[in-house]
Amino acid sequence: MSSLRFKALEEASSRQPVNVTLPSGKVSDYYGENVFDLEAMKKYLAEGTFKTLKATIQKGATIDRNTADEVAIAMKTWSMEKGVTHYTHWFQPLTGATAEKHDVFLDNMDGGKAIEKFSGGQLAQQEPDASSFPSGGIRNTFEARGYTAWDSSSPAFILGKTLCIPTIYLSYTGEALDYKTPLLKSIHALDNAAVPVCQYFDKNVTRVNATLGWEQEYFLIDNALFTVRPDLVHSGRALFGANPAKGQQLEDHYFGSIPERVNEFMRDYETECYKLGIPLKTRHNEVAPNQYEVAPIFEEVNIAVDHNQLLMDVMDKVSRRHNFRVLFHEKPFAGVNGSGKHNNWSMATDTGKNLLSPGKTPETNLQFLTFFVNVIKAVHDYSDLLRAAIASAGNDHRLGANEAPPAIISVFIGTQLTKMLDEIETKMKPGKVTAAEKKSLKLDIASIPELLLDNTDRNRTSPFAFTGNKFEFRAVGSSANCAQAMTTLNTIMAEQLTKFRKEVDKLVSKTTTVEDAVLQVLHDYIVSSKNIRFEGNNYSEEWVKEAKKRGLSNIQTTPAALDLLLTKKALELFETHNVFTKREQEARHEIQVEMYTKKIQIESRIIADMANTYIIPSALRYQNVLIENVKGIKEIFASRHELANVGIKDKGLSDAFSEGSGSDSLVDTQMGMIKEVSERVSIIKNNVELMVEERKKANQIEHATEKAFAYCEKVKPYFDEIRYHSDKLEILIDDSMWPFPKYRELLFVK
């Protein structure tokens, strides 16, 4: 057996659960203890400052510098009492990870003395030398200025001995270079558009927030096995590997008993998360072996996004002390389920109402119906932008297979709600709604709360499904920053609600009542957006054909999906709602296509390296063993006469090795194996060389989009061909000679 593989398997197989010391008592006793939340603010701030800060945060207004100074002093005092020595502006650049630069609470004084100091200016703004972050041409490498600015709506927290302050990240000229800035703008846009619509039904509503409950899927791999797989180390997914005899066919892992070692890891990272105020609610085994899921209670979308980014960082750190590695890649293992980050999105008012939760009165139900139908209409009109929002190299492998929704964006709403919309479509005629029709319609809507309990099912094949009081955007990838999808969803909803209000107000101005106008516009939307609704199996070939007839897009690759960001419709949408300028949108497109290119480029290099330096040499060593065996057979069993000379008397054995039977049969078998090894090695070697040549050609292309398409269409197709023949060799070659841990080891060693 390969020495590295053998040592890794031995180490992994002998693992015992790591015992960690967890806080005693209830979770509520230590929940949020490392967060500068309202409770901490109230304790460390003067009463007047606390009230001002709280009101400012709730209104989403800017905090003045005097208040910032007092908050900074309170933060420093609070955090230093917990052993903190440094602070950092914690932000989310367009790398997909989080970023931080630590500064000590220290300032020089006369006489060589020092004092801990932290001012409102340091809290509110920093200037990191962050020229190497992706900018899409907005900044040059020699232009190092970039600014981080405090996001007071997301509370500061402590990681280790560092106070982390959530911030936005801007260029020297003011363009957004992060995920948080456009998300905050989209939240503001949605609020501005949704409040006037809410006031058709409830004049007390003054603010609407988007809410998010994400579900994070991931794989766990033993650290020893992980480190001897170059593909997992450098790309996050297994670029080679034959399917094991047992994978997920029996579905026995799903919701099964959590292995003890995994359970200890979960308890450990959950504890860290609770201290950080992340409201984790559920944990369970997922469908694939070694795949798991964690999900929190719903939160305001900005905080939910911060918490998801923080969770992934915490999980990565905690996994290492349990001798695990956590994989967030969308498709780390072919042949079994990939991992998503299901984004459960809704809208809530400052009066405590979930706008996507049906009520028990006709008036409330009409409000629900208004927002429900407008969401469907927004998805219909901007489905291509939602497809672009989930585009990534990793998600290309996941979409459309093993419980991941396909690339065709459609909406699932369930049998009862479909029936309700169909009734509205058929009962209401263009023009004014009659009193009888309104009464009938109200009765139908009023029945929703009771019927929803049994009839709003979950469609795991749908990318955008209504699940009772929220829409579940299932197509988001597990490694993605939720902000990208949420920014898009918030913005298209803001645009749709703005259009809706204009159409309703136009009808009302013609002496139509608000209720009549709302119903008439909703009727028109139900009719015009009907094509986006689909209640069946999104995996079926029939749906692909049907979707094409309906005019729905089926965009299979990331470069093609990202091109949708630069359409006139997309550029105008984001500019209109002040979420992105045209320059910012173009920059993000360039960043994303470059990121795609780099990831495919890295995978191509890994494939070539593993094939040339591990797989082919292992195959040739095994081939040499077979050749030596053939030589031995021919030397020892050359003829029946030689068999007699060595004293073989048994007639059956003698006949087995007689001319035309024995040695030829054995030789033919092994010669066939030698030939197969030679052919597969030759195919692998040839395809690697062709892939490298295509990569060199692609690297000469200067235009970012053209280069991405070249990698997608010219380089990437070699991946599957090389892998196919490598995986066949894995099955053929002596197990002791295969250099890497196999799927049966990666997925089943706990």
C-alpha positions in Angstrom: 0.0 0.0 0.0 1.1 3.6 -0.7 3.0 4.6 2.4 1.3 8.0 2.7 -2.1 6.6 2.2 -1.4 3.7 4.6 -0.2 6.1 7.3 -3.2 8.4 6.8 -5.7 5.6 7.0 -4.1 4.2 10.1 -4.1 7.6 11.7 -7.7 8.3 10.7 -9.0 4.9 11.7 -7.6 5.2 15.2 -9.1 8.6 15.9 -11.0 9.0 19.1 -13.5 11.8 19.9 -11.7 14.9 21.2 -13.1 15.8 24.6 -13.7 19.5 24.9 -14.6 21.5 27.9 -17.9 23.1 27.3 -19.8 25.6 29.5 -22.0 24.1 32.1 -25.6 25.2 32.4 -28.1 26.3 29.9 -27.2 27.7 26.5 -29.1 30.9 27.4 -26.6 31.4 30.3 -23.7 32.1 27.9 -25.6 33.0 24.6 -24.2 36.2 23.1 -21.6 36.7 25.8 -19.0 37.7 23.2 -21.3 40.1 21.4 -21.6 43.8 22.1 -25.4 43.6 21.9 -28.1 45.8 23.3 -27.7 44.3 26.7 -24.0 45.1 26.8 -24.6 48.5 25.3 -27.1 49.3 28.0 -24.6 48.3 30.7 -21.6 50.2 29.4 -23.2 53.3 27.8 -24.8 56.3 29.5 -28.6 56.0 29.3 -29.0 58.9 26.9 -26.3 57.6 24.6 -27.8 54.1 24.7 -31.2 55.4 23.7 -29.7 57.5 20.9 -27.7 54.6 19.6 -30.6 52.2 19.7 -33.0 54.6 17.9 -30.3 55.4 15.3 -29.7 51.7 14.6 -33.4 50.9 14.3 -33.9 53.8 11.9 -30.8 52.9 9.8 -29.4 56.4 10.3 -25.9 57.6 10.5 -24.3 57.8 14.0 -22.7 61.2 14.8 -19.0 61.3 15.9 -19.8 62.3 19.6 -21.9 59.2 20.0 -19.3 57.1 18.2 -16.7 58.3 20.7 -18.8 57.1 23.6 -19.6 53.8 21.9 -15.9 53.2 21.2 -14.9 53.8 24.8 -17.7 51.4 25.9 -16.6 48.8 23.4 -13.0 49.0 24.5 -13.9 48.7 28.2 -16.3 45.8 27.6 -13.8 43.9 25.4 -10.7 44.5 27.5 -12.6 43.1 30.6 -12.8 39.9 28.5 -9.1 39.9 27.8 -9.1 41.5 24.4 -5.9 43.3 23.3 -6.6 44.1 19.6 -9.4 45.3 17.4 -10.2 44.9 13.7 -12.6 46.0 11.1 -14.1 42.8 9.9 -15.3 42.9 6.3 -16.3 40.8 3.4 -14.3 41.5 0.2 -15.1 39.9 -3.1 -12.8 37.0 -2.5 -15.6 35.0 -0.9 -13.9 35.0 2.5 -13.8 37.5 5.3 -10.9 39.9 6.0 -9.4 41.5 9.0 -6.3 43.6 10.0 -5.6 43.7 13.7 -4.5 46.8 15.6 -3.6 47.0 19.3 -5.5 49.2 21.7 -2.3 51.2 22.3 -1.2 54.8 21.9 2.2 56.4 22.8 2.5 59.0 25.4 5.3 61.4 26.4 8.1 59.7 28.3 7.8 56.4 26.5 4.6 55.5 28.4 1.7 53.8 26.7 -2.0 53.8 27.2 -4.9 51.7 25.8 -6.9 53.9 23.5 -9.8 53.5 21.1 -11.6 56.5 19.6 -14.8 57.0 17.7 -12.8 57.8 14.6 -11.0 54.4 14.9 -14.3 52.7 15.4 -16.0 54.5 12.5 -13.4 54.2 9.8 -10.1 52.6 8.9 -7.8 52.7 5.9 -6.4 49.3 5.3 -3.7 48.8 2.7 -5.9 46.3 0.8 -4.8 46.8 -2.8 -4.6 43.1 -3.6 -8.3 42.5 -3.1 -10.4 42.0 -6.3 -11.6 45.3 -7.7 -12.5 44.6 -11.3 -10.3 47.4 -12.5 -11.7 50.0 -10.1 -8.3 50.2 -8.4 -4.8 49.5 -9.5 -2.3 47.7 -7.4 -0.3 50.9 -6.8 -3.5 52.6 -5.5 -3.6 51.1 -2.0 -6.2 53.3 -0.5 -9.5 51.6 0.5 -11.8 52.4 3.4 -13.7 50.3 5.9 -16.7 52.0 7.6 -18.6 50.7 10.7 -21.9 49.0 10.1 -23.6 49.8 13.4 -26.6 47.7 12.5 -24.5 44.5 13.0 -23.1 44.1 16.5 -19.4 43.9 17.2 -18.1 40.6 18.6 -15.0 39.0 20.0 -13.0 36.3 18.3 -10.1 35.0 20.4 -8.5 38.1 21.8 -9.7 40.5 19.1 -12.7 42.8 19.0 -14.2 42.4 15.5 -16.3 45.4 14.1 -18.5 44.5 11.1 -17.8 47.1 8.3 -18.4 47.9 4.7 -15.4 48.2 2.4 -15.1 51.0 -0.2 -12.6 52.1 -2.8 -10.8 55.5 -2.5 -13.3 56.8 -5.0 -16.3 55.4 -3.2 -17.2 52.3 -5.1 -18.3 49.2 -3.2 -15.6 46.5 -3.1 -17.5 44.1 -0.8 -20.7 42.1 -0.4 -22.1 44.0 2.6 -22.4 47.5 1.0 -24.8 46.5 -1.9 -26.7 44.2 0.5 -27.4 47.2 2.8 -28.4 49.3 -0.2 -30.8 46.6 -1.4 -32.3 46.4 2.1 -32.9 50.1 2.0 -34.4 49.9 -1.5 -36.8 47.1 -0.4 -37.9 49.0 2.7 -38.6 52.1 0.6 -40.7 50.1 -1.9 -42.5 47.8 0.6 -43.7 50.3 3.2 -46.1 52.2 0.9 -47.6 48.9 -0.3 -48.0 47.8 3.3 -49.8 51.0 4.1 -52.6 50.0 1.7 -53.5 47.6 4.5 -51.9 48.9 7.7 -51.0 52.5 8.2 -48.9 51.7 11.3 -46.1 50.1 9.2 -43.1 52.4 8.9 -40.4 49.9 8.1 -40.0 46.5 6.3 -36.9 44.3 6.7 -35.9 41.3 4.7 -35.3 38.2 6.8 -33.2 35.2 6.1 -32.8 31.7 7.6 -30.0 29.8 5.8 -29.3 26.1 5.9 -25.6 25.3 5.7 -24.6 21.9 4.3 -21.1 20.6 4.5 -18.9 17.5 4.4 -16.4 16.4 7.1 -13.2 14.6 6.2 -10.5 13.3 8.5 -7.5 15.6 8.5 -5.0 12.9 7.8 -6.9 11.7 4.7 -7.5 15.3 3.6 -3.8 16.2 3.6 -2.8 13.4 1.3 -5.3 14.4 -1.4 -3.8 17.4 -3.3 -7.1 18.0 -5.0 -9.0 18.4 -1.7 -6.3 20.6 -0.3 -6.1 23.0 -3.2 -9.5 22.9 -4.8 -11.9 21.7 -2.1 -13.2 18.8 -4.2 -12.0 15.3 -5.3 -11.0 15.7 -8.9 -10.4 11.9 -9.1 -12.2 9.0 -7.5 -14.2 5.9 -8.4 -17.6 5.5 -6.8 -17.6 3.0 -3.9 -19.8 0.0 -3.9 -21.9 1.6 -1.2 -22.6 5.3 -1.5 -25.9 6.9 -0.5 -28.1 4.3 -2.2 -29.6 3.0 1.1 -30.3 6.5 2.4 -29.2 5.3 5.8 -27.1 8.3 6.6 -29.9 10.8 6.2 -31.2 11.9 9.7 -29.3 8.9 11.1 -27.5 8.7 14.5 -24.7 11.3 14.5 -21.3 9.6 15.0 -19.8 10.4 18.4 -16.7 12.1 17.0 -18.8 14.3 14.7 -21.2 15.1 17.5 -18.3 16.4 19.7 -17.2 18.6 16.8 -20.8 19.9 16.4 -21.2 20.6 20.1 -17.9 22.5 20.1 -18.6 24.8 17.2 -22.2 25.3 18.3 -20.9 26.6 21.7 -18.5 29.0 20.0 -21.4 30.2 17.8 -23.8 30.6 20.7 -21.2 32.8 22.4 -21.2 34.9 19.2 -25.0 35.3 19.2 -25.5 33.0 16.2 -28.9 31.3 16.9 -28.2 27.8 15.6 -31.3 25.7 15.9 -30.9 22.3 14.1 -28.2 19.9 13.2 -28.5 16.5 11.4 -26.9 14.0 9.1 -27.5 14.8 5.4 -28.1 12.4 2.6 -24.5 11.7 1.5 -22.0 9.8 3.8 -20.1 12.3 5.9 -22.4 15.1 4.9 -24.2 17.2 7.5 -26.3 20.3 7.9 -26.8 23.1 10.4 -29.5 25.8 10.4 -30.3 28.8 12.6 -33.4 30.7 13.6 -34.4 33.5 11.2 -32.8 36.9 11.5 -32.7 40.2 9.8 -30.9 39.5 6.5 -27.8 41.7 7.1 -27.1 40.0 10.5 -27.9 36.6 9.1 -25.3 37.0 6.3 -22.7 38.1 8.8 -23.5 35.1 11.0 -23.2 32.7 8.1 -19.8 34.0 7.1 -18.8 33.9 10.8 -20.1 30.3 11.2 -18.0 29.0 8.3 -14.9 30.6 9.8 -15.7 29.1 13.2 -16.4 25.7 11.7 -13.1 25.6 9.8 -11.1 26.5 12.9 -12.9 24.1 15.3 -12.8 21.3 12.8 -9.0 21.3 12.9 -8.8 20.8 16.6 -11.0 17.8 16.1 -8.7 16.5 13.4 -11.4 17.1 10.8 -11.5 19.3 7.7 -14.8 20.8 6.7 -15.6 21.0 3.0 -18.0 23.8 1.8 -17.5 23.0 -1.9 -20.8 22.6 -3.8 -19.7 19.2 -5.2 -16.7 17.7 -3.4 -17.5 14.1 -4.4 -19.0 13.0 -7.7 -21.8 10.5 -7.5 -23.3 11.6 -4.2 -25.2 14.7 -3.1 -23.6 18.1 -3.4 -24.0 20.8 -0.8 -26.2 23.9 -0.9 -27.0 26.9 1.3 -30.7 27.1 1.1 -31.8 30.7 1.6 -35.2 31.0 3.3 -36.2 34.6 2.6 -39.2 36.6 3.7 -40.2 40.2 4.7 -41.2 41.4 8.1 -42.7 44.7 9.3 -41.9 46.8 12.3 -45.3 45.9 13.6 -44.3 42.2 13.9 -46.0 40.9 10.7 -44.4 38.4 8.4 -45.6 39.6 5.0 -45.5 36.1 3.5 -47.5 34.5 6.3 -51.2 34.1 5.5 -53.6 35.6 8.0 -57.1 34.8 9.2 -59.0 37.7 7.8 -59.8 38.7 4.2 -57.9 42.0 4.7 -54.8 40.4 6.0 -55.0 37.7 3.4 -55.1 40.3 0.7 -51.9 41.7 2.1 -50.3 38.3 2.0 -51.6 37.7 -1.5 -50.2 41.0 -2.6 -46.6 40.3 -1.5 -46.9 36.6 -2.5 -47.9 37.4 -6.1 -45.4 40.2 -6.4 -42.6 37.8 -5.4 -43.6 35.4 -8.2 -43.9 38.3 -10.7 -40.4 39.5 -9.7 -38.9 36.1 -10.1 -40.6 35.8 -13.5 -39.3 39.1 -14.8 -35.8 38.7 -13.4 -35.2 35.0 -13.4 -31.9 35.4 -15.3 -30.5 37.7 -12.6 -31.3 35.1 -10.0 -29.5 32.5 -12.1 -26.5 34.9 -12.3 -26.6 35.4 -8.6 -25.9 31.7 -7.9 -23.3 31.2 -10.6 -20.0 29.7 -9.6 -17.5 27.1 -10.7 -18.5 24.9 -7.8 -22.3 25.3 -8.4 -22.0 24.3 -12.0 -21.2 20.8 -10.8 -24.1 20.7 -8.4 -27.1 22.2 -10.2 -29.5 19.7 -11.6 -28.3 16.6 -9.7 -28.8 14.7 -6.4 -31.5 16.9 -4.9 -30.0 20.2 -6.2 -32.4 22.2 -8.3 -31.6 22.6 -12.0 -30.3 25.8 -13.7 -33.9 26.5 -15.0 -35.4 29.1 -12.5 -39.0 28.2 -11.7 -41.3 28.8 -8.7 -43.1 26.0 -6.7 -46.0 27.1 -4.6 -47.9 23.9 -3.8 -51.3 22.5 -4.8 -53.6 24.7 -2.7 -51.9 28.0 -3.6 -51.9 27.0 -7.2 -55.6 26.3 -7.0 -56.1 29.7 -5.4 -54.2 31.6 -8.1 -56.0 29.7 -10.8 -59.4 30.6 -9.3 -58.4 34.2 -9.2 -57.3 34.1 -12.8 -60.6 32.5 -14.0 -63.1 34.3 -11.7 -61.8 37.8 -12.2 -62.4 39.4 -15.5 -60.5 42.4 -16.9 -61.9 45.6 -15.6 -63.8 46.3 -12.4 -64.3 43.4 -10.0 -67.9 42.9 -9.0 -69.1 42.7 -5.4 -69.9 39.0 -5.8 -66.5 38.2 -7.2 -64.8 40.0 -4.3 -66.9 38.1 -1.8 -66.0 34.8 -3.4 -62.4 35.7 -3.6 -62.3 36.7 0.0 -63.8 33.5 1.1 -61.2 31.5 -0.9 -58.3 33.5 0.6 -59.7 33.2 4.1 -59.4 29.4 3.9 -55.6 29.5 3.3 -54.4 29.3 6.9 -56.1 26.0 7.6 -55.3 24.4 4.3 -51.7 25.5 4.2 -50.8 23.2 7.0 -51.4 20.1 4.9 -51.0 21.3 1.3 -47.9 23.5 1.1 -45.4 20.7 0.4 -41.7 21.1 -0.2 -40.3 20.4 -3.7 -36.6 19.6 -3.4 -36.1 19.8 -7.1 -37.4 23.4 -7.3 -34.9 26.3 -7.1 -37.4 28.7 -5.6 -40.1 27.2 -3.5 -42.8 28.6 -1.2 -42.7 26.7 2.1 -45.5 28.1 4.2 -44.4 31.5 5.2 -41.3 32.1 3.2 -39.6 31.4 -0.1 -36.7 28.9 -0.1 -34.0 29.8 -2.7 -32.5 26.3 -2.8 -30.1 27.0 -5.6 -27.5 29.0 -3.7 -24.2 27.2 -3.3 -22.8 26.0 0.0 -19.6 28.1 -0.3 -21.3 31.2 -1.5 -21.8 34.4 0.5 -25.6 34.7 0.9 -25.4 38.4 0.3 -25.1 38.0 -3.4 -28.4 36.2 -3.8 -30.1 38.3 -1.2 -29.0 41.5 -2.8 -30.5 40.4 -6.1 -33.7 39.2 -4.5 -34.2 42.3 -2.5 -33.6 44.5 -5.5 -35.9 42.8 -7.9 -38.6 42.8 -5.2 -38.0 46.5 -4.6 -38.4 47.1 -8.4 -41.5 44.9 -8.6 -43.3 46.6 -5.6 -42.5 50.0 -7.0 -44.2 49.1 -10.3 -47.1 47.5 -8.4 -47.7 50.7 -6.4 -47.7 52.9 -9.5 -50.2 50.6 -11.2 -52.5 50.5 -8.2 -52.3 54.3 -7.6 -53.1 54.9 -11.3 -56.3 52.8 -11.0 -57.2 54.4 -7.7 -56.9 57.8 -9.2 -59.7 56.8 -11.6 -62.1 56.5 -8.6 -61.4 52.8 -8.2 -61.1 51.7 -4.5 -57.7 50.5 -3.3 -59.0 47.0 -2.8 -60.4 46.8 -6.3 -57.2 48.2 -7.8 -55.0 45.8 -5.8 -57.1 42.8 -7.0 -57.1 43.9 -10.6 -53.3 44.4 -10.7 -52.7 41.1 -8.9 -55.0 39.3 -11.4 -52.9 40.7 -14.3 -49.6 39.6 -12.6 -51.0 36.1 -12.0 -51.7 35.8 -15.7 -48.4 37.3 -16.9 -46.2 35.3 -14.6 -47.9 32.0 -14.9 -45.1 30.5 -17.0 -42.6 30.6 -14.1 -44.8 28.4 -11.9 -44.1 24.6 -12.0 -45.3 22.0 -9.6 -43.6 18.8 -11.0 -40.2 17.2 -11.1 -37.7 19.7 -12.2 -35.2 17.0 -13.0 -37.3 15.4 -15.7 -36.5 15.8 -19.4 -40.1 16.6 -19.9 -39.7 19.8 -17.8 -36.6 20.8 -19.8 -38.7 20.6 -23.0 -41.7 22.3 -21.3 -39.5 25.1 -19.9 -38.1 25.8 -23.4 -41.7 26.1 -24.8 -42.5 28.5 -22.0 -39.5 30.6 -22.9 -37.6 30.0 -19.6 -33.8 30.1 -19.8 -31.6 27.0 -19.1 -28.2 28.5 -18.7 -25.7 25.7 -17.9 -22.4 27.4 -17.3 -21.1 30.2 -15.1 -19.6 32.4 -17.9 -22.9 32.4 -19.7 -24.9 33.2 -16.6 -22.6 36.0 -15.5 -23.1 37.7 -18.9 -26.6 38.4 -17.8 -25.3 40.9 -15.3 -24.3 43.3 -18.1 -27.6 43.4 -19.9 -29.3 46.9 -20.2 -32.1 45.6 -18.0 -29.8 44.5 -15.2 -27.7 47.6 -15.3 -30.7 49.9 -15.2 -32.3 47.9 -12.4 -29.4 48.2 -9.9 -28.7 51.8 -10.8 -32.3 52.8 -10.4 -32.3 51.5 -6.8 -28.9 52.8 -6.0 -27.5 49.3 -5.3 -24.8 49.3 -7.9 -23.5 51.9 -10.3 -22.8 50.7 -13.8 -19.0 50.8 -13.0 -19.5 48.7 -9.9 -21.7 46.2 -11.8 -19.1 45.9 -14.6 -16.3 45.5 -12.1 -18.2 42.7 -10.3 -18.8 40.9 -13.5 -15.1 41.0 -14.3 -14.2 39.8 -10.8 -16.5 36.9 -11.0 -15.4 35.7 -14.5 -11.8 36.1 -13.4 -12.6 34.0 -10.2 -14.2 31.4 -12.4 -11.2 31.3 -14.7 -8.7 31.0 -11.8 -10.6 28.1 -10.2 -10.8 26.1 -13.4 -7.1 26.9 -14.1 -6.1 25.7 -10.6 -8.1 22.5 -11.1 -6.5 21.9 -14.4 -3.1 22.3 -12.9 -3.9 19.9 -10.1 -5.3 17.3 -12.6 -2.1 17.5 -14.6 0.1 17.2 -11.6 -1.8 14.3 -10.0 -2.0 12.4 -13.3 1.6 12.9 -14.2 3.2 12.4 -10.8 0.9 10.0 -9.0 -1.6 8.2 -11.2 0.5 7.3 -14.3 3.5 6.2 -12.3 1.3 4.0 -10.1 -0.3 2.5 -13.2 3.1 1.8 -14.7 4.4 0.1 -11.5 1.4 -2.2 -11.6 1.9 -2.8 -15.3 5.5 -3.9 -14.6 4.2 -6.3 -12.0 1.9 -7.8 -14.6 4.7 -8.0 -17.1 6.9 -9.8 -14.7 4.0 -12.2 -14.0 3.6 -13.0 -17.7 7.3 -13.6 -18.0 7.2 -16.0 -15.1 4.3 -17.9 -16.5 6.0 -18.3 -19.8 9.2 -19.5 -18.2 7.7 -21.9 -15.7 4.7 -23.2 -17.7 6.1 -23.0 -21.2 4.9 -26.5 -22.2 3.2 -29.7 -21.0 6.6 -31.4 -21.0 8.0 -28.8 -18.5 5.0 -29.4 -16.3 5.8 -33.1 -16.2 9.4 -32.3 -15.4 8.4 -30.3 -12.3 6.4 -33.3 -11.0 2.8 -32.1 -11.5 0.9 -35.4 -11.6 -2.7 -34.2 -11.0 -4.5 -34.6 -14.4 -6.8 -31.6 -13.8 -4.0 -29.3 -12.9 -1.8 -30.6 -15.7 -4.6 -30.1 -18.2 -5.2 -26.6 -16.9 -1.7 -25.6 -17.8 -1.4 -27.6 -21.0 -0.7 -26.0 -24.4 -3.6 -24.1 -25.7 -5.3 -23.9 -22.3 -3.3 -23.0 -19.2 -0.4 -20.7 -19.8 -2.0 -19.1 -22.8 -5.2 -18.4 -20.8 -3.2 -16.9 -17.9 -1.0 -14.9 -20.3 -4.0 -13.7 -22.2 -5.8 -12.5 -19.1 -2.8 -10.6 -17.8 -1.8 -9.3 -21.3 -5.4 -8.0 -21.5 -4.8 -6.1 -18.2 -1.4 -4.9 -19.4 -3.0 -3.7 -22.6 -5.8 -1.9 -20.7 -3.4 -0.2 -18.4 -1.3 0.9 -21.4 -4.3 2.2 -23.3 -5.7 4.1 -20.3 -2.4 5.6 -19.4 -1.9 6.7 -23.0 -5.4 8.3 -23.1 -4.7 10.1 -19.8 -1.3 11.3 -20.9 -2.6 12.5 -24.3 -5.6 14.3 -22.8 -3.4 16.0 -20.1 -1.1 17.3 -22.8 -4.0 18.5 -24.9 -5.6 20.2 -21.8 -2.3 21.9 -21.0 -2.1 23.2 -24.6 -5.6 24.6 -24.4 -4.8 26.2 -21.1 -1.8 27.9 -22.6 -4.0 29.2 -25.4 -6.6 30.5 -23.0 -3.9 32.2 -20.9 -3.0 34.3 -24.0 -6.5 35.8 -24.1 -6.6 39.2 -22.5 -10.4 39.8 -22.4 -11.6 38.4 -19.1 -15.0 37.1 -20.4 -13.4 35.5 -23.5 -10.8 33.8 -21.3 -13.5 32.4 -19.0 -15.4 31.0 -21.9 -12.2 29.4 -23.3 -11.5 27.7 -19.9 -15.2 26.6 -19.8 -15.5 25.3 -23.3 -11.9 24.3 -24.2 -10.1 23.3 -21.0 -12.7 22.0 -18.7 -14.1 19.3 -21.1 -10.8 17.4 -20.6 -11.5 17.0 -16.9 -14.1 14.3 -17.2 -12.2 12.3 -19.9 -9.1 12.2 -17.8 -11.0 11.4 -14.7 -13.0 8.6 -16.4 -9.8 6.7 -17.3 -8.1 7.4 -14.0 -11.1 6.0 -12.1 -11.0 2.9 -14.3 -7.4 2.4 -13.3 -8.2 2.9 -9.7 -10.6 -0.1 -9.9 -8.0 -2.2 -11.9 -4.8 -1.5 -10.1 -3.7 -3.4 -7.0 -5.2 -1.6 -4.0 -1.8 -1.4 -2.2 -0.4 0.6 -5.1 -3.0 3.3 -5.4 -1.6 6.5 -4.0 -4.7 8.3 -2.7 -7.4 7.6 -0.1 -10.4 6.3 -2.1 -14.0 7.3 -1.8 -14.8 4.3 0.4 -12.2 5.6 2.8 -12.8 9.4 2.6 -16.6 9.0 3.0 -16.8 6.2 5.6 -13.8 6.6 8.0 -15.3 8.5 10.9 
